[in-house]
């Protein structure tokens, strides 16, 4: 039995942004967590808070949205994948030849505690990375014909009004070489009523998802309990509107670091017609230490989960979004970790296969030591910089 508080459909869409206003926490908990939210913002919909079993302090939905004091542990960087280095125009990142990323907003329906872009919600960087008026972004995309797909992200694009989203889609559809538009969103999990109460939204998406120019909605379900009746209805309505839905999930400690939970998520999504697209290695972002799982452990979890799934449910790749590219963790044996560049920042690394010495304590590519002969430019620059500072490039 839970102690969650039921809200009306209208109030479920409202937000709580002050941890002190969570009635489910004790006064002592609220006081301790205010120190965390002074550093890392808190935001949640009442709908999502109602999914929590407040009698269980280890509830995975609670862990995803409610801060923990361990977030103040010194670990990681604010921009661990160095997205700043591939920012080519206001709100535009162009890391991979055919794909451009468009940061359409710096706001979300809720703030995942493990977010790798939490810098967007911090006062010192507010309103510095999003696209704003879009003119510069559209010029860049139009001038680069090699870009055939756009990922609209942020923040979460679904916080935009339907009118603004429609304007953005029209601008992108006016660029002939943009064939795929992806919308990355956790809104079906955080606030499905954003979709269900807006018939115009489905009309807009249907109009711009064409037979040879599809819109993909990249959902962000982290746990099977997020797949509520309302969330499933959103996916069904999107599918009927001609939108293709897929799902991606970071492996997060205390949320889905259990192969049975992973398998449950993949299987349920497959019944809904939604392929699990990626499992992500949690990026070493400041504040993310309590949610991070080592690479080898993550690989084992994914592989064990796959044994409980059909072929349709387990088409997933386990990857790291590293500064040098999207690196797939392809295998682990007694001595080595086997990696493959799924996408690469440097064309010379496209599809490169990399063998590293196994390190069960490694959370990120930088902590793995490649075997002799690997000469990725990222490592050459990193080795040179650390050589000059007297610090070893790789752990012994």
ChimeraX attribute file (.defattr): number of C-alpha atoms within 10 A of each C-alpha:
attribute: neighborCount
match mode: 1-to-1
recipient: residues
	/A:1	6
	/A:2	11
	/A:3	12
	/A:4	14
	/A:5	14
	/A:6	13
	/A:7	12
	/A:8	9
	/A:9	12
	/A:10	11
	/A:11	12
	/A:12	19
	/A:13	20
	/A:14	14
	/A:15	16
	/A:16	16
	/A:17	16
	/A:18	14
	/A:19	21
	/A:20	16
	/A:21	10
	/A:22	14
	/A:23	10
	/A:24	15
	/A:25	14
	/A:26	10
	/A:27	12
	/A:28	8
	/A:29	14
	/A:30	19
	/A:31	13
	/A:32	13
	/A:33	21
	/A:34	18
	/A:35	14
	/A:36	20
	/A:37	20
	/A:38	10
	/A:39	14
	/A:40	20
	/A:41	21
	/A:42	22
	/A:43	20
	/A:44	23
	/A:45	20
	/A:46	23
	/A:47	24
	/A:48	21
	/A:49	23
	/A:50	18
	/A:51	20
	/A:52	21
	/A:53	17
	/A:54	19
	/A:55	12
	/A:56	11
	/A:57	10
	/A:58	12
	/A:59	15
	/A:60	21
	/A:61	22
	/A:62	21
	/A:63	20
	/A:64	23
	/A:65	21
	/A:66	19
	/A:67	25
	/A:68	19
	/A:69	15
	/A:70	14
	/A:71	21
	/A:72	17
	/A:73	12
	/A:74	12
	/A:75	14
	/A:76	14
	/A:77	16
	/A:78	17
	/A:79	17
	/A:80	18
	/A:81	20
	/A:82	13
	/A:83	14
	/A:84	12
	/A:85	11
	/A:86	17
	/A:87	17
	/A:88	15
	/A:89	20
	/A:90	21
	/A:91	24
	/A:92	27
	/A:93	21
	/A:94	21
	/A:95	21
	/A:96	18
	/A:97	17
	/A:98	14
	/A:99	19
	/A:100	25
	/A:101	22
	/A:102	28
	/A:103	23
	/A:104	28
	/A:105	22
	/A:106	26
	/A:107	20
	/A:108	22
	/A:109	25
	/A:110	25
	/A:111	26
	/A:112	21
	/A:113	23
	/A:114	27
	/A:115	19
	/A:116	20
	/A:117	21
	/A:118	22
	/A:119	20
	/A:120	21
	/A:121	19
	/A:122	15
	/A:123	11
	/A:124	9
	/A:125	12
	/A:126	13
	/A:127	15
	/A:128	12
	/A:129	22
	/A:130	22
	/A:131	21
	/A:132	16
	/A:133	11
	/A:134	19
	/A:135	12
	/A:136	16
	/A:137	21
	/A:138	20
	/A:139	12
	/A:140	18
	/A:141	25
	/A:142	18
	/A:143	10
	/A:144	14
	/A:145	14
	/A:146	15
	/A:147	20
	/A:148	19
	/A:149	22
	/A:150	22
	/A:151	22
	/A:152	26
	/A:153	22
	/A:154	25
	/A:155	25
	/A:156	22
	/A:157	25
	/A:158	27
	/A:159	19
	/A:160	14
	/A:161	12
	/A:162	20
	/A:163	12
	/A:164	13
	/A:165	18
	/A:166	19
	/A:167	13
	/A:168	15
	/A:169	19
	/A:170	14
	/A:171	14
	/A:172	21
	/A:173	17
	/A:174	11
	/A:175	16
	/A:176	11
	/A:177	17
	/A:178	22
	/A:179	18
	/A:180	21
	/A:181	22
	/A:182	20
	/A:183	21
	/A:184	22
	/A:185	25
	/A:186	26
	/A:187	23
	/A:188	25
	/A:189	25
	/A:190	28
	/A:191	23
	/A:192	23
	/A:193	20
	/A:194	19
	/A:195	22
	/A:196	17
	/A:197	11
	/A:198	11
	/A:199	12
	/A:200	14
	/A:201	21
	/A:202	20
	/A:203	14
	/A:204	18
	/A:205	22
	/A:206	18
	/A:207	15
	/A:208	20
	/A:209	22
	/A:210	14
	/A:211	8
	/A:212	8
	/A:213	17
	/A:214	19
	/A:215	27
	/A:216	21
	/A:217	23
	/A:218	23
	/A:219	22
	/A:220	20
	/A:221	25
	/A:222	25
	/A:223	19
	/A:224	17
	/A:225	15
	/A:226	19
	/A:227	19
	/A:228	14
	/A:229	9
	/A:230	17
	/A:231	21
	/A:232	18
	/A:233	18
	/A:234	21
	/A:235	25
	/A:236	16
	/A:237	16
	/A:238	22
	/A:239	19
	/A:240	12
	/A:241	18
	/A:242	19
	/A:243	22
	/A:244	19
	/A:245	23
	/A:246	21
	/A:247	23
	/A:248	21
	/A:249	21
	/A:250	26
	/A:251	29
	/A:252	25
	/A:253	21
	/A:254	18
	/A:255	20
	/A:256	23
	/A:257	19
	/A:258	18
	/A:259	19
	/A:260	17
	/A:261	18
	/A:262	25
	/A:263	25
	/A:264	19
	/A:265	25
	/A:266	30
	/A:267	25
	/A:268	17
	/A:269	23
	/A:270	19
	/A:271	11
	/A:272	16
	/A:273	17
	/A:274	22
	/A:275	23
	/A:276	26
	/A:277	20
	/A:278	19
	/A:279	22
	/A:280	21
	/A:281	27
	/A:282	27
	/A:283	28
	/A:284	21
	/A:285	22
	/A:286	23
	/A:287	28
	/A:288	25
	/A:289	22
	/A:290	18
	/A:291	24
	/A:292	23
	/A:293	23
	/A:294	17
	/A:295	27
	/A:296	20
	/A:297	15
	/A:298	26
	/A:299	22
	/A:300	14
	/A:301	20
	/A:302	22
	/A:303	15
	/A:304	16
	/A:305	21
	/A:306	21
	/A:307	13
	/A:308	17
	/A:309	19
	/A:310	13
	/A:311	12
	/A:312	16
	/A:313	23
	/A:314	21
	/A:315	14
	/A:316	18
	/A:317	18
	/A:318	23
	/A:319	24
	/A:320	27
	/A:321	20
	/A:322	20
	/A:323	20
	/A:324	21
	/A:325	23
	/A:326	20
	/A:327	26
	/A:328	24
	/A:329	24
	/A:330	17
	/A:331	16
	/A:332	19
	/A:333	10
	/A:334	7
	/A:335	11
	/A:336	18
	/A:337	23
	/A:338	18
	/A:339	22
	/A:340	21
	/A:341	22
	/A:342	19
	/A:343	20
	/A:344	22
	/A:345	19
	/A:346	15
	/A:347	12
	/A:348	10
	/A:349	19
	/A:350	15
	/A:351	15
	/A:352	16
	/A:353	15
	/A:354	20
	/A:355	21
	/A:356	19
	/A:357	16
	/A:358	19
	/A:359	18
	/A:360	12
	/A:361	13
	/A:362	17
	/A:363	22
	/A:364	19
	/A:365	20
	/A:366	16
	/A:367	15
	/A:368	22
	/A:369	20
	/A:370	22
	/A:371	11
	/A:372	8
	/A:373	8
	/A:374	15
	/A:375	10
	/A:376	15
	/A:377	13
	/A:378	14
	/A:379	16
	/A:380	13
	/A:381	12
	/A:382	15
	/A:383	16
	/A:384	14
	/A:385	14
	/A:386	14
	/A:387	12
	/A:388	10
	/A:389	9
	/A:390	9
	/A:391	12
	/A:392	14
	/A:393	18
	/A:394	15
	/A:395	11
	/A:396	8
